[in-house]
Amino acid sequence: MTQVVLGVDLGTSSVKVSAVDRQGQIVAQQSFDYPLTQPHPGWSEQNPEDWVNGTTVAIVNLILKDGLNPADIAGISYSGQMHGLVLLDDNNQVLRPAILWNDTRTTLQTQEIAEKMSEEFVAITRNHALEGFTLPKILWVKENEPEIFKQAKMFLLPKDYLRYRMTGNLAMDYSDAAGTVALDVVHKIWSKAVQKTFDLPASFFPELIESTDFAGYISESYATFSGLHTSTKVFGGAADNAAGAVGAGLLNANMVMSSIGTSGVVAKFEDRADVDYKGDIHFFNHAIPNKFYSMGVTLAAGDANAWFKSVFGEDIPFGDWVNEAAQSLVGANGLIFTPYISGERTPYPDADIRASFTGIDRTHQRADFIRAVLEGIIFSFKDIMMIYDREGANFDTVVAIGGGAKSSLWLQIQADIFNKKVTTLVNEQGPGLGAAMLAATGLGWYDSVQDAANKIIKFGTTYYPNPEAVANYDQVYAIYQTIYAATKEISHELLTYRRQLKH
C-alpha cells in the first residue's frame, strides 16, 4: 500500500488536485476549469458550487483514470484563492455569488474603514483596507444588499467553504483569516474593535484553526459523492500565497518568492511579528504556526501577458511567444509597459489606474511589445522590492515560481531587474504541493512544515545578474517609476467615461 495525501489548489480559474506520496513525489494530478463572471466593470464573482463540483470531478478522475485507491488517501489539505467572500444563511446555504479577490467595487467601503479606524486599523490588522480584501466586501453587501445581509449568519473564504462541503465543519485558518483584514494578526483572534466599529456580531466570524490542524473527516455525504473514504483526515489548509511559500521552500529570511500567476506576488518569510512595513506591504500569519510572511501584489502579472497574447498571438505557443522577446533588446528598444490592466495594489493601492505602453514609435515590432510586457511585470515586482529595501529587509535570493519560472529568458530578466540571483525549483508545484505538505505534516509524516520542506524541496537552476543589463535596467526603471503619477489622472477620467457608457 502506498499512502498519499491530496493537495487541493483552489484557484481563480481552475482547481488542481495533486496526489503526493511520503517522499514528496506527485504520483497523479487532475484539474478542472470553471468560469468567472463580471456582471459590471470592476466586478468579479464565482458560483461556490463550481468549486465543489470541479474539485469532486478532479478527485473522481484521480480514482477512476489514475487508479488511485481511496483507501490509500490518508489526508487532504488546501491552498485557496484569498479574500473571496462567501455568505451563508442559518442553514449554511450560499446567499449570493462569491465576490472574489480581484473585484474592485468596494472603494467607498475602504474609505469608510480608513475614516472610522485610521491608524488603529493598521495596528490591529497590519494592513490597509484595500478593495480586494474581505471586510470591505462584507460592508458592501451590508450597505448595498441589506436583504441578503440580514439573512447572513456567517462568512467563509473559498477554500474554507470547500472544506465545509467535504467535512460538514465550519472553520478558517489563520493565514487566510489575516487576508480578511478583520483579524488581530499578532494575537491571532478576530478583532473585537473591528466587529464593534462595523456592527458585526462575533457569531458572524468562523472558528480559527492552524493550517496543519485536523479539521474533520470526509463526511458520509461527500464520500458518496466523490468516492473518498470517511476515514480520510482533512486539515486546515492555507491561503494560496502562504501555501505557495511553503511549496517553494520559502522558510529563510534571506529569501523572497517571485510568483507569476494570474496576479503577481513578491513574498518574504518573517520570523517575528515586530516587523513594521506601515501597511505598505501586506503582513499576514503564515501557514507555519506562529510565523508570518509579508507580501506585495501586482494585480495583473501573468494575466497582463495572457491578455496581450490573447489579442496579438492567440495561436502562438507560450514558449515561442516569450522567446520572441529575445529579438528585442534590454529595455525593449525604449518601450515601457505598466501592467495595470486590473488596477494595482502594491505600491499603488488604486483600483482605477489602467495600463499603458509608453514610448511607441513606428520602429517597434511585436518582439519589442512582448518584451516590454515581460519587463513591465517585473518592474512592478521591483516596486515591491523597493519597499523592502526602504525598511532594511535584506535578502540575496529570489525563488521564482509560476509562469515566470517557465522561461529562461524571463528568469534572466528577473535577475537583471532585481540585481539578485534568481533560482528555480526542481519540483515546482507551488501552492498545491504546499497544501499537500500541510496535510502530510498534520498526519505526522513530518515533524514540522520546515522538516517537510527540507526533505521535499529541491532547488534547480540559478540565474545571476548581468552587470551591463543591470545598469541599463536601472535607467529604464527610473523612467518606469514616473509613469504611474503621469497617467493616474488620465486613467481615472477614461475609466469614468467607460462606466458612463456602460450605463
C-alpha positions as CSV (number, residue, x, y, z in Angstrom):
1,M,0.0,0.0,0.0
2,T,1.3,3.4,-1.0
3,Q,-0.3,6.2,1.1
4,V,-0.8,9.6,-0.4
5,V,-2.1,13.0,0.6
6,L,-4.1,15.3,-1.7
7,G,-3.2,18.9,-2.1
8,V,-6.2,20.8,-3.4
9,D,-5.2,24.1,-5.1
10,L,-8.4,26.1,-5.5
11,G,-7.5,28.9,-7.9
12,T,-9.4,31.6,-9.6
13,S,-9.9,29.9,-13.0
14,S,-9.4,26.2,-12.0
15,V,-8.9,23.7,-9.3
16,K,-5.9,21.3,-9.4
17,V,-5.7,18.3,-7.1
18,S,-2.3,16.6,-6.6
19,A,-1.7,13.2,-5.1
20,V,1.7,13.3,-3.2
21,D,3.5,10.3,-1.6
22,R,5.6,10.2,1.5
23,Q,8.7,11.2,-0.4
24,G,7.1,14.3,-1.8
25,Q,6.6,13.0,-5.3
26,I,3.5,13.8,-7.2
27,V,2.1,10.5,-8.3
28,A,-1.0,11.8,-10.1
29,Q,-2.7,15.1,-10.8
30,Q,-6.1,16.3,-12.2
31,S,-7.6,19.7,-12.8
32,F,-10.9,21.2,-13.7
33,D,-11.7,24.7,-15.1
34,Y,-14.7,26.8,-14.0
35,P,-16.0,30.2,-15.1
36,L,-15.7,33.7,-13.6
37,T,-18.4,36.2,-14.2
38,Q,-18.0,40.0,-14.4
39,P,-21.6,41.4,-14.4
40,H,-20.3,45.0,-14.2
41,P,-16.9,46.7,-14.8
42,G,-14.7,46.0,-11.8
43,W,-16.9,43.2,-10.5
44,S,-15.6,39.6,-10.3
45,E,-17.8,36.7,-9.0
46,Q,-18.0,33.0,-8.9
47,N,-20.5,30.3,-8.0
48,P,-19.1,28.4,-5.0
49,E,-20.9,25.3,-6.3
50,D,-18.4,25.3,-9.2
51,W,-15.5,24.9,-6.7
52,V,-17.2,21.9,-5.2
53,N,-18.1,20.3,-8.5
54,G,-14.7,21.0,-10.0
55,T,-12.8,19.5,-7.0
56,T,-15.1,16.5,-7.0
57,V,-14.6,15.8,-10.7
58,A,-10.8,16.1,-10.2
59,I,-10.9,13.6,-7.3
60,V,-13.1,11.2,-9.2
61,N,-10.7,11.3,-12.1
62,L,-7.8,10.6,-9.8
63,I,-9.6,7.5,-8.7
64,L,-11.0,6.3,-12.0
65,K,-8.5,7.5,-14.5
66,D,-5.3,7.4,-12.5
67,G,-6.2,4.3,-10.4
68,L,-5.8,6.0,-7.0
69,N,-7.2,3.7,-4.3
70,P,-9.4,5.8,-1.9
71,A,-8.2,3.7,1.0
72,D,-4.7,5.0,0.3
73,I,-5.7,8.6,0.6
74,A,-4.6,9.4,4.2
75,G,-5.2,13.1,4.2
76,I,-6.3,16.2,2.4
77,S,-5.5,19.9,2.7
78,Y,-5.9,23.0,0.7
79,S,-4.5,26.1,-0.9
80,G,-7.2,28.7,-1.7
81,Q,-7.6,31.9,-3.6
82,M,-7.6,34.6,-0.9
83,H,-10.2,37.2,0.2
84,G,-13.3,35.8,-1.6
85,L,-16.5,36.4,0.3
86,V,-18.9,33.5,0.7
87,L,-22.0,34.4,2.7
88,L,-24.0,31.6,4.4
89,D,-27.5,31.7,5.9
90,D,-28.6,29.8,9.1
91,N,-28.8,26.6,7.1
92,N,-25.3,27.1,5.7
93,Q,-26.7,27.8,2.3
94,V,-24.9,30.2,0.0
95,L,-26.8,33.5,-0.3
96,R,-25.2,35.1,-3.3
97,P,-22.3,34.5,-5.7
98,A,-18.9,34.8,-4.1
99,I,-17.2,38.2,-4.5
100,L,-13.6,37.5,-5.5
101,W,-10.2,38.9,-4.6
102,N,-9.9,40.8,-7.9
103,D,-13.3,42.6,-7.5
104,T,-12.8,46.3,-7.1
105,R,-16.3,47.6,-6.3
106,T,-15.6,48.4,-2.7
107,T,-13.7,51.8,-2.9
108,L,-16.3,53.6,-0.8
109,Q,-16.1,50.8,1.9
110,T,-12.3,51.0,2.0
111,Q,-12.6,54.8,2.6
112,E,-15.2,54.2,5.3
113,I,-12.8,51.8,7.1
114,A,-9.9,54.3,6.9
115,E,-12.1,57.1,8.2
116,K,-13.6,55.2,11.1
117,M,-10.4,53.4,12.3
118,S,-7.4,55.0,10.7
119,E,-4.1,54.0,12.2
120,E,-5.8,51.7,14.7
121,F,-6.9,49.5,11.9
122,V,-3.3,49.1,10.5
123,A,-2.0,48.5,14.0
124,I,-4.5,45.6,14.5
125,T,-4.7,44.0,11.1
126,R,-1.1,45.1,9.9
127,N,-2.7,46.1,6.6
128,H,-4.5,48.9,5.0
129,A,-8.1,48.1,3.8
130,L,-7.9,47.7,0.1
131,E,-10.7,46.8,-2.4
132,G,-9.5,43.2,-2.8
133,F,-9.8,42.3,0.9
134,T,-12.8,40.6,2.5
135,L,-14.0,43.1,5.1
136,P,-14.8,45.8,2.5
137,K,-16.8,43.2,0.6
138,I,-18.8,42.4,3.7
139,L,-19.6,46.1,4.2
140,W,-20.5,46.5,0.5
141,V,-23.1,43.7,0.8
142,K,-24.3,45.1,4.1
143,E,-24.8,48.6,2.6
144,N,-26.0,47.6,-0.9
145,E,-27.8,44.3,-0.5
146,P,-29.3,44.7,3.0
147,E,-32.0,42.0,2.5
148,I,-29.3,39.4,1.7
149,F,-27.1,40.6,4.5
150,K,-30.0,40.2,7.0
151,Q,-30.0,36.5,6.2
152,A,-26.2,36.1,6.5
153,K,-25.2,34.2,9.7
154,M,-21.5,33.5,8.8
155,F,-19.0,34.2,6.1
156,L,-16.2,31.9,4.8
157,L,-13.4,32.2,2.3
158,P,-13.3,29.9,-0.8
159,K,-11.2,27.0,0.4
160,D,-13.0,27.1,3.7
161,Y,-16.4,26.7,2.0
162,L,-15.0,23.8,0.0
163,R,-13.6,22.2,3.2
164,Y,-17.1,22.6,4.8
165,R,-18.7,20.9,1.9
166,M,-16.3,18.0,2.2
167,T,-16.4,17.6,6.1
168,G,-19.5,19.4,7.3
169,N,-17.4,21.5,9.7
170,L,-17.0,25.3,9.6
171,A,-13.6,26.9,10.2
172,M,-11.0,29.2,8.8
173,D,-7.2,29.0,9.1
174,Y,-5.1,32.0,10.4
175,S,-3.3,32.6,7.1
176,D,-6.5,33.1,5.2
177,A,-8.2,34.9,8.1
178,A,-5.4,37.5,8.1
179,G,-6.4,38.4,4.5
180,T,-9.9,39.3,5.6
181,V,-8.4,42.3,7.4
182,A,-10.7,41.6,10.4
183,L,-8.1,39.6,12.3
184,D,-5.8,40.8,15.1
185,V,-2.7,39.3,13.4
186,V,-0.4,39.4,16.4
187,H,-2.8,38.0,18.9
188,K,-4.5,35.6,16.5
189,I,-8.1,36.5,17.3
190,W,-10.9,38.1,15.5
191,S,-10.7,41.8,16.2
192,K,-13.4,43.0,18.7
193,A,-12.6,46.6,17.7
194,V,-13.4,45.8,14.0
195,Q,-16.5,43.9,15.0
196,K,-17.8,46.8,17.2
197,T,-16.9,49.6,14.8
198,F,-18.8,48.0,11.9
199,D,-21.6,46.3,13.9
200,L,-20.7,42.8,13.0
201,P,-21.6,40.1,15.6
202,A,-18.9,37.7,16.8
203,S,-21.0,34.8,15.7
204,F,-20.6,36.0,12.1
205,F,-16.9,35.0,12.2
206,P,-15.9,31.3,12.0
207,E,-13.7,29.3,14.3
208,L,-10.0,29.8,13.8
209,I,-7.6,26.9,13.3
210,E,-3.9,26.4,12.3
211,S,-3.2,25.3,8.7
212,T,-1.9,21.9,9.9
213,D,-4.8,21.4,12.4
214,F,-7.2,18.4,12.0
215,A,-10.4,19.9,10.6
216,G,-12.5,16.7,10.4
217,Y,-13.1,13.6,8.3
218,I,-14.7,13.3,4.9
219,S,-18.4,13.3,5.6
220,E,-20.6,10.4,4.5
221,S,-22.5,12.5,2.0
222,Y,-19.3,13.7,0.4
223,A,-17.8,10.2,0.4
224,T,-20.9,9.0,-1.5
225,F,-20.5,11.9,-3.9
226,S,-16.7,11.6,-4.5
227,G,-15.7,8.0,-3.8
228,L,-13.4,9.0,-0.9
229,H,-13.5,7.1,2.3
230,T,-14.8,8.6,5.6
231,S,-11.5,7.6,7.2
232,T,-9.6,10.3,5.3
233,K,-8.5,13.1,7.5
234,V,-8.9,16.7,6.4
235,F,-6.6,19.5,7.6
236,G,-7.0,23.3,7.7
237,G,-5.0,24.4,4.6
238,A,-3.8,27.9,3.8
239,A,-4.1,31.0,1.7
240,D,-2.7,30.4,-1.7
241,N,0.3,32.6,-1.1
242,A,1.1,31.1,2.2
243,A,0.8,27.6,0.7
244,G,2.9,28.7,-2.3
245,A,5.6,29.9,0.1
246,V,5.6,26.5,1.8
247,G,5.7,24.8,-1.6
248,A,8.6,27.0,-2.7
249,G,10.7,26.3,0.4
250,L,10.5,30.0,1.4
251,L,11.4,29.4,5.1
252,N,14.5,31.6,5.5
253,A,14.7,35.4,6.0
254,N,17.4,35.8,3.2
255,M,14.9,34.6,0.5
256,V,11.9,36.1,-1.2
257,M,9.5,34.4,-3.6
258,S,8.6,35.8,-7.0
259,S,5.4,34.2,-8.2
260,I,3.8,35.0,-11.5
261,G,0.2,33.6,-11.7
262,T,-2.9,35.5,-12.7
263,S,-1.7,38.1,-10.2
264,G,1.9,38.5,-9.2
265,V,3.4,38.2,-5.7
266,V,6.6,39.0,-4.0
267,A,6.6,37.3,-0.6
268,K,9.1,37.2,2.2
269,F,9.3,34.8,5.2
270,E,9.1,36.8,8.5
271,D,10.2,35.1,11.7
272,R,8.7,37.7,14.1
273,A,5.7,39.9,14.4
274,D,7.5,43.1,15.2
275,V,8.4,43.9,11.6
276,D,6.6,47.1,10.7
277,Y,6.1,47.9,7.0
278,K,3.5,50.5,7.9
279,G,0.8,48.7,5.9
280,D,2.7,49.4,2.6
281,I,3.3,45.7,2.3
282,H,0.8,43.1,3.4
283,F,1.7,41.3,6.6
284,F,-0.1,38.0,7.3
285,N,0.0,35.0,9.5
286,H,1.9,32.1,7.9
287,A,0.8,28.5,7.3
288,I,3.6,27.7,9.7
289,P,2.3,28.1,13.3
290,N,3.3,31.4,14.9
291,K,5.3,32.5,11.9
292,F,4.4,35.3,9.4
293,Y,5.0,36.4,5.9
294,S,4.9,39.7,4.1
295,M,4.0,40.3,0.5
296,G,3.3,42.8,-2.2
297,V,0.9,42.2,-5.0
298,T,0.7,43.1,-8.7
299,L,-2.9,42.6,-9.6
300,A,-2.2,41.6,-13.2
301,A,1.1,39.8,-13.8
302,G,0.6,36.6,-15.8
303,D,-2.8,38.0,-16.6
304,A,-1.3,41.0,-18.3
305,N,0.8,38.7,-20.5
306,A,-2.1,36.4,-21.1
307,W,-4.3,39.4,-22.2
308,F,-1.7,40.7,-24.6
309,K,-1.1,37.3,-26.0
310,S,-4.8,36.6,-26.5
311,V,-5.2,39.8,-28.6
312,F,-1.9,39.6,-30.6
313,G,-0.7,36.0,-30.5
314,E,-3.5,33.7,-29.5
315,D,-2.3,30.7,-31.6
316,I,1.4,31.0,-30.7
317,P,2.6,28.5,-28.0
318,F,3.6,30.2,-24.8
319,G,7.3,29.2,-25.1
320,D,7.6,30.7,-28.6
321,W,5.7,33.8,-27.6
322,V,8.0,34.6,-24.7
323,N,11.2,33.6,-26.6
324,E,10.2,36.1,-29.4
325,A,11.1,38.8,-26.8
326,A,14.8,37.8,-27.3
327,Q,14.6,39.5,-30.7
328,S,14.3,42.8,-28.8
329,L,16.9,44.4,-26.5
330,V,17.1,45.2,-22.8
331,G,14.6,47.9,-22.2
332,A,12.5,46.8,-25.3
333,N,14.1,49.5,-27.6
334,G,12.7,52.3,-25.4
335,L,9.2,50.9,-25.0
336,I,7.7,50.6,-21.4
337,F,4.6,48.8,-20.3
338,T,2.8,49.3,-17.0
339,P,0.7,46.2,-16.1
340,Y,-2.2,48.0,-14.5
341,I,-5.0,46.3,-16.6
342,S,-7.0,45.5,-13.5
343,G,-5.9,48.4,-11.3
344,E,-3.0,48.0,-8.9
345,R,-2.3,47.1,-5.3
346,T,1.4,47.4,-4.3
347,P,2.8,50.0,-4.1
348,Y,-0.2,51.9,-5.6
349,P,-3.5,50.9,-3.9
350,D,-5.5,52.2,-6.8
351,A,-8.4,50.3,-8.3
352,D,-8.9,52.8,-11.1
353,I,-5.4,53.0,-12.6
354,R,-5.1,51.4,-16.0
355,A,-2.2,50.1,-18.1
356,S,-0.2,51.9,-20.7
357,F,2.5,51.5,-23.3
358,T,4.9,54.5,-23.3
359,G,7.4,55.4,-26.0
360,I,5.8,53.7,-29.0
361,D,7.2,54.7,-32.4
362,R,6.9,53.1,-35.9
363,T,10.2,51.2,-35.5
364,H,8.8,49.0,-32.7
365,Q,8.0,45.4,-33.7
366,R,5.9,42.7,-31.9
367,A,9.0,41.4,-30.1
368,D,9.5,44.8,-28.5
369,F,5.9,44.8,-27.2
370,I,6.2,41.3,-25.9
371,R,9.5,42.2,-24.1
372,A,8.0,45.4,-22.7
373,V,5.2,43.4,-21.2
374,L,7.5,40.9,-19.6
375,E,9.8,43.6,-18.3
376,G,6.9,45.8,-17.1
377,I,5.6,42.9,-15.0
378,I,9.0,42.5,-13.4
379,F,9.3,46.3,-12.9
380,S,6.1,46.1,-10.9
381,F,7.8,43.5,-8.7
382,K,10.8,45.8,-8.3
383,D,8.4,48.4,-6.9
384,I,7.6,46.0,-4.2
385,M,11.2,45.1,-3.5
386,M,12.0,48.8,-3.1
387,I,9.7,48.9,-0.1
388,Y,11.7,46.0,1.4
389,D,14.9,48.0,0.7
390,R,13.5,51.1,2.4
391,E,12.8,49.1,5.6
392,G,16.2,47.4,5.5
393,A,14.9,43.9,4.8
394,N,18.0,42.2,3.4
395,F,17.8,39.2,1.1
396,D,20.0,37.8,-1.6
397,T,18.0,35.1,-3.3
398,V,14.8,35.1,-5.3
399,V,12.9,31.9,-5.7
400,A,10.9,32.1,-8.9
401,I,7.7,30.1,-9.4
402,G,4.7,30.2,-11.7
403,G,4.8,31.4,-15.3
404,G,7.9,33.5,-14.8
405,A,9.8,30.3,-13.9
406,K,9.0,28.5,-17.2
407,S,11.2,30.7,-19.4
408,S,14.9,31.1,-19.1
409,L,14.6,34.5,-20.8
410,W,12.1,35.7,-18.3
411,L,14.2,34.3,-15.4
412,Q,17.2,36.2,-16.6
413,I,15.1,39.4,-17.0
414,Q,14.2,38.9,-13.3
415,A,17.8,38.5,-12.2
416,D,18.9,41.6,-14.2
417,I,16.0,43.9,-13.0
418,F,16.2,42.7,-9.4
419,N,20.0,42.6,-9.4
420,K,19.7,39.4,-7.3
421,K,20.3,35.8,-8.0
422,V,17.1,34.0,-9.1
423,T,16.7,30.3,-8.5
424,T,14.1,27.8,-9.7
425,L,12.7,24.7,-8.2
426,V,13.2,21.1,-9.5
427,N,9.7,20.1,-8.4
428,E,7.9,23.4,-8.8
429,Q,4.2,22.8,-8.0
430,G,3.6,25.9,-5.9
431,P,0.5,26.1,-3.7
432,G,-0.7,22.5,-4.5
433,L,2.5,21.0,-3.2
434,G,2.4,23.3,-0.2
435,A,-1.1,22.1,0.6
436,A,0.0,18.5,0.4
437,M,2.9,19.2,2.7
438,L,0.4,20.7,5.2
439,A,-1.6,17.5,5.1
440,A,1.5,15.4,5.5
441,T,2.6,17.4,8.5
442,G,-0.8,17.2,10.0
443,L,-0.7,13.4,9.7
444,G,2.7,13.3,11.4
445,W,4.6,12.2,8.3
446,Y,7.0,15.1,9.1
447,D,7.8,16.7,12.4
448,S,7.0,20.2,11.1
449,V,6.3,22.1,8.0
450,Q,10.0,23.1,7.9
451,D,11.0,19.5,8.2
452,A,8.7,18.6,5.2
453,A,10.3,21.4,3.1
454,N,13.8,20.4,3.9
455,K,13.1,16.8,2.8
456,I,10.9,17.6,-0.3
457,I,12.0,20.9,-1.8
458,K,14.9,20.8,-4.3
459,F,16.3,23.9,-5.9
460,G,17.2,24.0,-9.6
461,T,19.0,26.3,-11.9
462,T,20.2,29.7,-10.6
463,Y,20.4,32.8,-12.8
464,Y,22.8,35.6,-11.9
465,P,22.5,39.3,-12.8
466,N,24.5,40.6,-15.8
467,P,26.1,43.9,-14.7
468,E,25.6,45.6,-18.1
469,A,22.0,44.6,-18.2
470,V,21.5,45.7,-14.6
471,A,22.9,49.2,-15.4
472,N,20.6,49.5,-18.4
473,Y,17.5,48.3,-16.5
474,D,18.3,50.8,-13.7
475,Q,17.9,53.6,-16.2
476,V,14.7,52.2,-17.6
477,Y,13.2,51.5,-14.2
478,A,13.8,55.1,-13.1
479,I,11.6,56.2,-16.0
480,Y,9.0,53.4,-15.2
481,Q,8.7,54.8,-11.7
482,T,7.4,58.2,-13.1
483,I,4.6,56.7,-15.3
484,Y,2.1,56.0,-12.5
485,A,1.9,59.6,-11.4
486,A,1.9,60.9,-15.0
487,T,-1.0,58.6,-16.1
488,K,-3.1,58.4,-12.9
489,E,-5.5,61.3,-13.6
490,I,-5.9,60.4,-17.3
491,S,-6.6,56.7,-16.3
492,H,-9.3,57.7,-13.8
493,E,-11.0,60.1,-16.3
494,L,-11.1,57.4,-19.0
495,L,-12.5,54.8,-16.6
496,T,-15.2,57.2,-15.5
497,Y,-16.1,57.7,-19.2
498,R,-16.3,54.0,-19.8
499,R,-18.5,53.5,-16.8
500,Q,-20.8,56.1,-18.1
501,L,-21.0,54.3,-21.5
502,K,-22.0,51.1,-19.7
503,H,-25.0,52.8,-18.1
